[in-house]
Amino acid sequence: MSFENLNLHPLIIKAIGEAGYTTPTPIQQQAIPELILGHDIMASAQTGTGKTAAFMLPALHRLATPSKVPGRGPRVLVLTPTRELALQVSEAATKYGKFLPRTKVVSILGGMPYPLQNKLLSQPVDILVATPGRLIDHIQRGRINFSRLEMMVLDEADRMLDMGFIDDVEKIAAATPATRQTLLFSATLDSAIDKVAARLLKSPKRIQVATQQAKLENIEQRLHYADDLTHKNKLLDHVLSDEKLKQAIIFTATKRDADTLADSLAAKGFEASALHGDMNQRERTRTLNKLRRGGLRILVATDVAARGIDVANISHVINFDLPKFAEDYVHRIGRTGRAGASGIAISLASGKDSVHLKRIERFTGQQITSHVIAGLEPRFKPRPGGAGGFRKTPSVAHKGKRTWSNDNKSRQNLSSANGNQTNSRQRPYGDNNQGNSQRKGMWNQ
C-alpha cells in the first residue's frame, strides 16, 4: 500500500514524498481511513511506529477544506504530556503541511513566556499543540476560542493519565464543541484508558498494532551488574568508549544526578549535556537542537526525555538508573532503533534492582541477557535464572552521596547540593515517579 491509496490531499502526498516516505506504517494504514471518514478512534501504538503522522495527516487533510465557522481559533487541538513531544508534533505538522496554503501551527507550552503565547493566540490558528496545564491557564483567562474546533487529539494518553493530567484534559474537552472528532493514542489500552475514552469519545473505532515485544526486536538489550556506584561508573566509561556509539541517551533517576553526571562526563572530554524538567524551555530546546545537529554525543536525562525525542543517530540508550515502572523502560529504550534501524539498550543494575528487572522482563516478555566486561566483573553474581536478584545484596553508596569526579569543583557543587534543603532529592516525588497529580507543575510551569 502507498500513501496515494489513503485518499489524502495531493499537497499532503507531495510533502510526504519530499520527506522520503513511501509506504505507510501499520498504524497509519488502519487509522487514516477511519479518521478521514470522521470516526473517533482509540489506538494503541508504540513509540517509533509513525503514530504522529497517523493523526496529523488526516488532520491536515481536513484543513485543506476551508472552515464553515468564522473565527481565529484552532480547528485542530493536540494535547501532549510533555513539551518535547509537543514540539515534535508541531514540527511534524509544519513538515507535512508545508504545501497547504495558510496553515498556522502554534505551540503552547510551559516554560514559554506568557506575552509571546498571548501574541500567538491573538492571531489566526489552525493547529494548536499544547500541554494541558498551560492550556488550562489560557482557557481560564479567556484567550482561546474553540468555536471552530473540529478535531481533538490526546497523544500519549496513558502518560497523561500517569502524570495526573486527565482532570485537566476533561476540563479542556468540556470547553470544546460536542461535535468534535476525538482521537486517543496510547501505548496501552487498559481499563483506565477505557474509562477515559468512554467519557470523551463517541463510539470509537479500536485499533491495536505493534506489541511491546515486536517493537523491541530491533533493539539489542544488555544487562551489566554493578557492585556499587564506583563500579557502575567504570562500566559506563567502558560503554562510552565504544567507537560504534554514535549518540547516546543516559537515563538517571533524578534531575540532580543528571546534572552531576553530565558535568562529570563533560569534564572527562565527552560532548555531554543534561536534560530535565527544571530547565527552562529555551535551555531544553537549545540542548535538543544541538543533539539533532550532531553537536552533542551524550544526553543525560530524566524520564522527561523518554517520549518525544526522535533523533535518528541515537545508537545507544543507557539506563544508569533503572526506571520504577516497566512501561518507562520501553519508552526509554525506544529512543534508539528508530524507523527500522537497530539499536542497543544497556542497563546497569545493582542488587536492589532485582524487582524492577523482573517487572521489566514480565512486561516485555523478553529476558535481558547479562554481560560481563573483562576486568570489570561484578563480585556478586545473580542467582540462576537471569534477573532474579543477587545471592547477596552489595553495599551500594547512598544516592545522596554520589560523586562522579574527584576534582574540587565537582566536590564543591555536590556539597552545595547536599546542603540545599529544597533540592529535588528531598522532594517526595522524583522525575520518574508516575501517577501523582502533584507532578503537573514540574512539566508545565
Buried (B, 14 or more C-beta within 10 A) or exposed (E): EEBEEBEBBEBBBEBBEEEEBEEBBBBBBBBBBBBBEEBBBBBBBBBBBBBBBBBBBBBBBBBBEEBEEEBBBBBBBBBBBBBBBBBBBBBBBBBBBBBBEEBBBBBBBBBBEEEEBEEBBEEEBBBBBBBBBBBBBBBEEEBBBBEBBBBBBBBBBBBBBBBBBBEBBEBBBEBBEEEBBBBBBBBBBEEBBEEBBEEBBEEBBEBEBBEBEEBBEBBBBBBBBBBBBEBBBBBBEBBBEEEEBBBBBBBBBBBBBBBBBBBBBBBEEBBBBBBBBBBEBEBBBEBBEBBBEEEBBBBBBBBBBBBBBBBEBBBBBBBBBBBBBBBBBBBBBBBBBBEEBEBBBBBBBBBEBBEBBBBBBEBBEBBBEBEEEEEBEBEBEBEEEBBEBBEEEBEBEEBEEBBBBEEEEBEEBBEEBBEEEEBBBEBEEBBBBBEEEEBBEBBBE
